Amino acid sequence: MTGSSGKARIWFGALLRSAVALASTLIILAIFGGATDVVLHVTRHTSSNSQTFNNIDVVDVVLDGDISVSVLGQTDGRTGVTVNAVDTSTVFDDPVRSTNVIGKTLYLTERCPDSRCTAQLTLMLNTHDRVNVIAGNALRLDQAVIDFSGVAGGATVQAAPGKLVVTGTVVTGAVLGAVECDTIEDCGGVSTTGAAAQAR
């Protein structure tokens, strides 16, 4: 009997040590898994790039998600368009951007897949170029700003939702959100829902 009791104690002792080792391993894996999840899904990184497209007269922009765009008309006689982009996202939520040129029209699209992704685009073009912007599915209005400045060629915008800011540009279209203009005449062709157009 003593031999059997000794063997039982040894067996239960080994079982207990195995259970403790297993529990410790699971705790360590949970800690590392949580840390990895934070790094991959919560920690955000920022990247930037710049592209120039020559011989452009018209720019068509389509934005999906929390993406802002500033369009700056230049009077230096340029015939091309420079696109500067700053993207902020996690490893799995990088924005998707595409550019195509057909004739003298630049087609620019960008999509942010979820709330962990934001982007800021800046377009520098000839003041006489024409710009068309369609934007939608933004989660935060302050991250979906469409800003026109000095675009004498005119602009159209369709944004739902979005915030339109206009300086020295005649704009037509529709905005679900907010509209701010340097003069109310510049935004006379913009229909709004949610907030009336107002002069700054």
Secondary structure, DSSP 8 states (H G I E B T S, - for coil): -HHHHHHHHHHHHHHHHHHHHHHHHHHHHHHHHHHHHHHHHT--EEEEEEEEESS-SEEEEEEESSEEEEEEEE-S---SEEEEEEEEE-TT---EEEEEEETTEEEEEEE--STT-EEEEEEEEETT-EEEEEEE--S-GGG-EEEEES-TT-EEEEEEEEEEEEES--EEEEEEEEEEESSGGGGTEEEEESS--EE-
